[in-house]
Structures are given as structure tokens and as C-alpha cells.
Amino acid sequence: MVIGDRRGLSEDFVRRFGAPPEVAIRAPGRVNLIGEHTDYHEGFVLPMAISRAILLLGRRRPDRRLQVYSHVLNAGFTLDLDATERHPERWARYFQAVMHVLGGRYPIAQGADVLIDADLPPGGGLSSSSALVVGFTALLAQLQGLVLDSLQLAILGRDAEHWYGTKGGIMDQFAISHAHAERAILLDCRNLAHEDVPLPEGLMVVIANTGTRHNQIASPFAQRRQEAEAGLETLRGRLPDLKTLRDVTPDALDRSRDDLLAADPSGMLWRRCHHVVHENARVTATAAALVQGKLAAVGALIAESHASLRDDYEVSCMELDTMVAVATAQIGCVGARMTGGGFGGCTVNLVTNDAVDAFCARVSDQYTRATGIQPAIFATRPSHGIQVLAPEW
């Protein structure tokens, strides 16, 4: 059974729960074209929704129990809505987080039966967890008769993931709840001002999964944030009015280099701050270059972003670097870099339409020969954000 098998999923819902679903939600994954590890510093990002998604089917229950089954995991769980202890199954805590955060702001009168399917790979840097959380928030709201707008969905999703234990910003949830087809989103993570940025018609976005999984709790993700914020504290010695690294210009950072090196002679604080400050500048420059069709400039900015993530923020890995090196050597590749939190996951590649098929085949072959890992590679254009489907969908 696949995500597109609508009749099969509805029939399976009836078999498992005894009645047809009342609502279905499609929650897409997202890929960030540029702007990594800037969102939680209130900086700029350029994400888009992709064609791969999570599908959630749901129906109200007469009691206060949540029953969930996932085709992706081939597993399920039952949760009491009033339970105070965290569920022993880690993936069940995403649902518990939504119940906790949503229930803390709106009354949740009834439980639900939920069936999940997806063609969005988990742990690949495509925000599968955010898609699940925002999708379940939207599903539960529909079943409870709550009217939530796109911004409310994003904020509730972010807060639920913080309850779960991840420490990211609002980019993932915002992109999933706000995206439009054929458009990326230039998002200011401080005030949430945003504008659509059309992707040139001659380009496809190719996502290459390295076959290595990241875990933001087990990986040094939180450590990188702490290191960058330690650099910010040092910068405040010279610039006391700074709120976040978003407020630091490249020139101001250069003038403060000696202060950062005095605080940390290894240069680590300097490198962390250098990435965030210059990545912010790269985001706005990339958005402008895309609108103007200056693809060579886009490619150069994307390459700079990957080098900075590798060398300054140190969140890349051998597999990501190999995938990027293989991709940039291919005809038709405008630019390639790691995307997501890092430490594995996916790369994002801008490729001209006429080169996509050959690009995918050659990158797959050369990456496998270099690493022994068979990657999953697919092409997409910017997709719709979250969608509420008709009950019969």
C-alpha cells in the first residue's frame, strides 16, 4: 500500500478502527534551499515544501483515548489524553506533545483514531517530524472543530516539538503550514515577515538522501547552538545592544574578531558566529538572484553555504561532503549543499530540467561507488503546504 492508494488506506482505516475516516490531512516535508542554522538566531531562511508528504486519516472517538497506527513504522500505540507520564515509545511522544500544547490552549473533548502513511523518509533532514507534528495538530483541530490559521499551526507545531525535546526555530513548521506551489519562502524568523520567491521554470530541486540518519537530540545540534550563543555573549562586550547574531553585520563581526579569538584561541567561537552572520547575508542574496535569474550567483552562494556548514559550523559529515562533491561535478548542476540540521540526511541540488535524469543516475552510481551506500534521490518542484482533504479524499 502506498500513499497514493486512497481506497486502500480508507479500507484499512475501516478494518482497524471500525468506521471510515472523517478527515484527511496532507502534510508535506520541506527542504531549505539556503539558510541553515540561522532560524534559531532569528535570521533568514529560504525553505519550500516538497512533493513528498505524510498523510494522516482521523476519526473522533467517544472516549479520551488516542489510537494511532503507522504504516511507515508498521507499529501503533494507544495513549490516554490525560496521561502525565511521557509515553515509553519515543515516536508516540510527538503526538503526546501536540495533545499537551494544543490541549493547554484549547479544550480537547474527545480522543481520536489515526492512521498514518508517508512517502517522506524519516531522519533525512526533510522535516518529517515537523510534518507529523503540524499534520497531527491540523487533524486534531479539524476533529475538535477548532479553526486554526497557518501561523497558529506553525507556532503550535514549534512549541510541541520543543515539548518533545528538540530546540530548533520555527522555519520547518512555518514552511509546512504556509508554502505555495512553485514558490519558496523568504522568511524573517524574527518577525515572521515573509514573501514568496518563485523558482525559475528551468530548474528542478533534486534531493539526495545520503542514507545516513541524523538525530538532533543525540547529535551535537544543541551544542552548536550553545557555542554560537557563547560567541554572541562575547560580542556583546563590544556591542551591548545585540539581541541575537541576526543583529551582527559582517563588518561588525570582522571588527570583533580579536575579541572572539581572545575568548577562545581555538577559533571555534569565531567560526560559529562567522557562519551565522554570513549565512544570513547569503539567504537574502540568493532570493534576489533567483528572482533575477542569475543562476551562476545562486550556485556560488549555495557552494559557500555548504563550505561554511562544513568548516565553520561543523555540522556536515563524510557522506554529505561526498554527495555534494559528486553532484557539483555533474553537467547541469547549478549548486549543491547539505540541507537540514546536518550530521547526515540529505543534500539539496538545483539542476537544470534537461539534466535531471542523467544527474540522478550518475550521482547515485558515483556516490554508491565512493561510500558503499545506495542513496535515495528524487526531483521535485515547490509544493503546496498543508492541506485539509475532503473526508472521502
N, C-alpha and C positions, 0 to 999 in steps of 0.2 A: 504494500500500500504506500502511495506517495502523496505528497502534499496536494497535488493537483487532482487526486481521486476523490472528488467531492462526495459522490454517492457512497463510496466505500467507507469514508470517515463517518458520515452520518449514520450509516448502518451499524458501524462498530460502536458508535456512541449509544445507540439504542440497545445493542447487545449488552454493553457494560452497565448502563445506568437505567434501562427500562423505559425510556421515553426519548423523543427526539430533542436535539439542542434547541434552545430558544434564541441564541445569538452566536455569531462567529466573529472573531477579531483576527485581522491580519496585521502582524507587527513586523516590519522589515528590519533587517540588520542595517548597519551603516558602515561606511568606510570614510576615513578622514583623508582628504586629498593632501592637506598640509596643515600644520599647526598641532604638533604633538607635545604633550606635557606643558601646554600653555593654559588650558581651561581652568585648572585649579589655582592658577595665578591670575585669574580674571583677565586673561588675554584674548587673543583672536584665534578662531579655528575656521576651517573650510570643509565641513563634512557634507555627505549626501547619503540618502537612503539607497539601498541596492535592491536587486530583484529577488534575492534570497530572503526568506522570511520564516517566522514562526506563526503557526495557525492555532488558535485556541477556540474550542467549541465549549459552550457552557449552558447550564440549566440550573434554575433555582431548586433548592431542596427545602423541605418543610421544617428541617431542624437546623442546628447551628454547627453542622459538620461540613468540612471541605473534603471532597474526594477527588483526587487528581490521578490521571494515568497519562504517561508519556510514551508515545511510540518511539521516540528517539532513544530513550533510555530503556525501553521495554520494562518499565517499572512504574509503580504507583505508590500512593500513600494516603492516609486519612489523618485529618487534623481537626481538633476541636477548636472552634473560633475563640473560645475563652481560655485556651491553654496559655499559661505564663512561661513555661519552660520552653527553651528552644528545641525544635524538633531534632531528633538524632540524625536524620537524613539531611545532609548539607543542602541539596538542591531544593528540599521542601522549605528551607528557611527563606528562600526568595518569596514564596507565597505567604509565609508567615509574616515576613517584613511588610508586604503590601497590606495584609489584614491589620497589622499593628498601626501603620502610618495612616492608611485610609480610615480605619475604624476610630482613630484618635481625633479625626476631624469631622467625620460624618457617621451617623448610626448605620451599622450593618445588621439588618434584621434577620437575614437568612443565610445559610450556607449555600454551597453550590457543588455540582458535579462538573468536572472539567476534563476535556480530552485535548491532548496536545500533539501536534505533528510539526515537522520543520524540514526544510532543506538548507537551513542555516547552520554551518558547523559550529559546535561549541568550542570555546577556548581558542579561537583563531584570530582574535583581535577585531572581530566584526560586530561586537556588541551584542552577542547572543543573550547574555544575561540581562542587559538593559531592554532588549526587545521583549524578553519574557516578562520582566517586571512591569514595563509600561503596558504591554499587551494584557496582562492579568489585571492591572489597575483599570484599564478601559473595559474589560469584560465584566469585572465585578461592579463597576459603576453602572453599566447598562442593565445588569440583572437587578440592581438595587434601585433603579430609577433615578440615579444621580446624573446631573448634567455637568460634565467637566469639559472645559475648553483645553486647547492644545497646551497652553502654558501651565495650567493646573496639572495636567497629565505629566508634563516634564518635571515639575517640582516634586510632585508626589513620588514619581519614579526615582528621582535622585535621592530623596530622603529615605525611601525604602532601601535603596542599595547601601546608604550609609548605616542604616539599622542593621543590615546584613553584615557589614564589616568592611566594605570597600570605601576608598577615600577619594574617588575621582570627583570631577566637577560635573557640570550639567550638560556638557556637549552631547553625550550619547543620547540621553533621554530627549533633549531638545530636537535633535535631528530626526529621531524616530517619530516624534509627535508632530513636527512642523514641515517635513520635507514635501517638495512638489516634484512631479516628474520632469525630467530634463533639466533640473536645476540643482546646483549645490547651494549651500547656505553659508554666507559670510556672517559669522556670529561673534558679537562682542560679549564675552562671558561675564563682563562686569554688569552691564545694564540690560543685557539680553536684546539690545538693538540688533536687527538682522536684515539682510537683503538677499534676494535670490541672485545667483550668479549662473548664467546659462553655460553649459558645457558645449564647446564648439561641435558642430554636427559631424565633423570629420574625425572625431576621436571616440574611442571606446575606453572604458575603465576596465582593466584586466586585474583581477585579484588572484594572487598566487599564494596558496596555503602551504607553508614550508613543512607541514606535518609535525611540527613541534608545538606543544601547548604551553601557554603561559598561565600562571595563577597569580593574580595581583596580590593575594594575601601572603602566599608563600614566597613570591619573588621580592626583590628589593624595591618594588614600586613605592611603598610608603617611605622607605629610606631616602629615595631620590627627592621626594617632596620635602622631607625634613632638611636635607642638605641644601636645597635651593632656598628654603626659608631661613636657614642659618646664614647663608650668604646675604639675604635681604637684611638681616639684623646688622651685619657688618656695614652694609651700605648706608643704613640709617645713621651711622656715626657721622657721615658727611652730608647726608640728605635726610634729615629727620622727618620730613613730611611724607615720605614714601608710604603708601598703603600696601602695595604688592609689587612684584617685579614687573608687572604691567606698566608701572609708572616710570620705569628706568629707560632712558633713551640709550642707543648705542654709544653716543658721545659721552654721556654721563658715566656709563659703565667703564669706558676706557679711562676716564679721569680717576676712577676709583680702583683701578687695577692694583695699585700698590697696597691699598688698604686690605683688599681681599687676600693678596699674597702674604701680607704681614700676619693676617689672622690665620692663614692656612698655607704654609710654604709649599705644600704638595701641589697646590693649584686646583684642588678639587672644587672649592667654593667658587673660584673664578670660572671654571668650566661650566658648572651647573647654571650659574647666572648668565654666562655668555650664551648658552643655548636658548634659554627662555627669552631673553631680550631680543636676540636676532631672529628667533623663530617667529615671534610676533610680527616683526617687520617683514619677514618672508611671506606671511599669510596675506597681508593686505597687498603686497606687490604681486603675488600670484593671482589673486582675484582680479586685479586690474589688467594683468597680462592676458588672462583668459578672455575677458570682455573685449580686449583689443585684438585678440587672435595672435598674440606674439608667443608662438609655441616654443621657440628657442629659449626665450626668457623663462617660460614656465619650467622647461626641462632643467635649466641651470639652477633655479630656485629649489626644485624638488631634490636635485642631487646634493645641494648644500644642506638641505634639511636632513637627509639620511646621514651625511658625514657628521653633522653636529650631534645627532642622536647616538651615533656610534662612538664618537670621540669625546664629546663634551658632557652629554647626559649619561652616556654609557648604559644604554638600555637595549642595544642590539645584541646579536649573537652570531655565531659562525654561520648558521643556516640562513638567517636573514641576509647577512652580508654576501653570502654565496648567491642567493637568489637575485639580489639586486645587481651584482656583478654580471651574472649570466644575462639578465634582462636588458641591461644597458648596452650590451654588445649586439643586440638584435636590430635588424632593419625595421624601421617604423616605430621604434620605442622613443617617445618624446621624453619620458622621465620615469624613474623608478625609485622607490624608497620603502622602508618598513612603515607599517601603519599600526595603530593601536598602542597599547601600553608597553609593548616590547617583550624581550626575553622569549622570543618565539612568536608563533602566529603567522600573520600574512604580510605580504608586500602589496602595494598599490602601484599600478603601472598605467601610464597614459600611452595608448598605442593608436596609430592611425588605422582607420577602418580596413583598408586593403591589406594590412599586415597582420591582422589579429590571428587568423588561423595558423599561419606559419609561426608566429611568435609563440603561441601557446604550445605547439608541438615541439619546437626547438628548446624552449625554456624547460619544459617537462623533461625532455631527454637529457639535456646537459646538466640540469640540477640533480637528476637521479644518478647520473654517472659520477658526479662530484661528491654526493653525500650518501648514496645508497637508499635514499628516501624517495618514494613516489609522491609527488605533490598533487594537490587538487587545484586546478586552475579553471577559472570561468570568467567570461566577459559580461559586463553589464553597462547599462546607461543609468543615470539617476532615476530613481523610482519614487512612487508615491510614499508618503508617510503612513502612519497607522490608519487602518480602515475598519469601519464597522460594517459588516456584511449582513445582508438580509438573513432571517432565520433559515430559509431554505437554501441560501447561498449556492 
